[in-house]
Amino acid sequence: MFLASLLRRIAFSYYDYKAYNFNIEKTDFVVIHIPDQIGDAMAIFPVIRALELHKIKHLLIVTSTINLEVFNALKLEKTKLTLVTMTMQDHATLKEIKDLAKNI
């Protein structure tokens, strides 16, 4: 079991990222990418509320079409909200993902 865990960690380390410490007070624009499941979309609401409390000026949420209605109901008072939809992750093409990233 330990060997399998070690091999998995090595294999996936290529796709992992290093955490970057930044000052939230100096952040104006935030992009959040939400996975396809509705529960994942709703679970991010506390993070969105915390960002609004930190006076983020613009929040862009990239969501699948299945989650769009969850975010259409979201009302922010002091933060501009932009919603961008794309095909569900399992069906999105690499070109679609790259085009979306360039537009952001």
C-alpha positions as CSV (number, residue, x, y, z in Angstrom):
1,M,0.0,0.0,0.0
2,F,2.8,2.4,0.8
3,L,4.5,1.7,-2.5
4,A,1.3,2.4,-4.4
5,S,0.8,5.6,-2.5
6,L,4.4,6.7,-3.2
7,L,4.1,5.9,-6.9
8,R,0.8,7.8,-7.2
9,R,2.4,10.8,-5.5
10,I,5.3,10.7,-7.9
11,A,3.0,10.3,-11.0
12,F,0.7,13.1,-10.0
13,S,3.3,15.5,-8.8
14,Y,3.8,16.6,-12.5
15,Y,0.2,18.0,-12.4
16,D,0.4,19.5,-9.0
17,Y,1.1,23.2,-8.3
18,K,3.0,25.1,-5.7
19,A,0.9,27.3,-3.4
20,Y,1.6,31.0,-3.9
21,N,1.3,33.3,-1.0
22,F,-0.2,36.6,-1.9
23,N,-1.8,39.6,-0.2
24,I,-5.6,39.4,-0.7
25,E,-5.9,43.1,0.1
26,K,-4.0,44.0,-3.1
27,T,-6.2,41.6,-5.2
28,D,-8.8,43.1,-7.5
29,F,-9.7,40.3,-9.9
30,V,-10.3,36.7,-9.1
31,V,-11.1,33.8,-11.5
32,I,-12.7,30.6,-10.1
33,H,-13.1,27.5,-12.1
34,I,-15.9,25.3,-10.8
35,P,-16.1,21.5,-11.5
36,D,-19.1,20.0,-13.1
37,Q,-21.1,18.8,-10.1
38,I,-23.7,21.0,-8.6
39,G,-22.5,20.2,-5.1
40,D,-19.1,21.5,-6.0
41,A,-20.6,24.7,-7.2
42,M,-22.6,25.3,-4.0
43,A,-19.6,24.4,-1.8
44,I,-17.7,27.4,-3.2
45,F,-20.3,29.9,-2.0
46,P,-18.5,30.6,1.4
47,V,-15.3,31.3,-0.6
48,I,-17.2,33.7,-2.8
49,R,-18.7,35.5,0.2
50,A,-15.2,35.8,1.8
51,L,-13.8,37.3,-1.4
52,E,-16.6,39.8,-1.4
53,L,-15.9,40.8,2.2
54,H,-12.2,41.4,1.1
55,K,-13.6,43.9,-1.4
56,I,-12.6,42.0,-4.6
57,K,-13.7,44.3,-7.5
58,H,-14.3,41.6,-10.1
59,L,-15.1,37.9,-9.8
60,L,-15.1,35.7,-12.9
61,I,-16.5,32.3,-12.5
62,V,-15.9,29.6,-15.2
63,T,-18.7,27.1,-14.9
64,S,-20.1,24.2,-16.8
65,T,-23.6,24.7,-18.4
66,I,-25.0,22.3,-15.7
67,N,-24.0,24.7,-12.9
68,L,-25.0,28.0,-14.6
69,E,-28.3,28.3,-12.8
70,V,-26.6,27.9,-9.5
71,F,-24.5,31.0,-10.2
72,N,-27.3,33.0,-11.9
73,A,-29.0,33.1,-8.5
74,L,-25.9,34.5,-6.9
75,K,-26.2,38.2,-6.0
76,L,-23.1,40.2,-5.0
77,E,-23.4,43.7,-3.6
78,K,-20.0,45.2,-4.1
79,T,-18.3,42.8,-6.6
80,K,-18.8,42.7,-10.3
81,L,-19.7,39.1,-11.3
82,T,-19.0,37.6,-14.7
83,L,-20.1,34.1,-15.6
84,V,-18.5,32.2,-18.4
85,T,-19.8,28.8,-19.4
86,M,-18.1,25.9,-21.2
87,T,-18.8,22.3,-21.9
88,M,-18.6,19.9,-19.0
89,Q,-14.9,19.1,-18.3
90,D,-15.2,15.5,-19.4
91,H,-16.4,16.6,-22.8
92,A,-14.5,19.8,-23.4
93,T,-11.9,19.8,-26.1
94,L,-8.4,21.1,-25.6
95,K,-9.1,23.8,-28.1
96,E,-12.2,25.0,-26.2
97,I,-10.2,25.1,-23.0
98,K,-7.3,27.1,-24.6
99,D,-9.7,29.5,-26.3
100,L,-11.5,30.2,-23.0
101,A,-8.2,30.7,-21.2
102,K,-7.0,33.2,-23.9
103,N,-10.3,35.2,-23.6
104,I,-9.9,35.5,-19.8
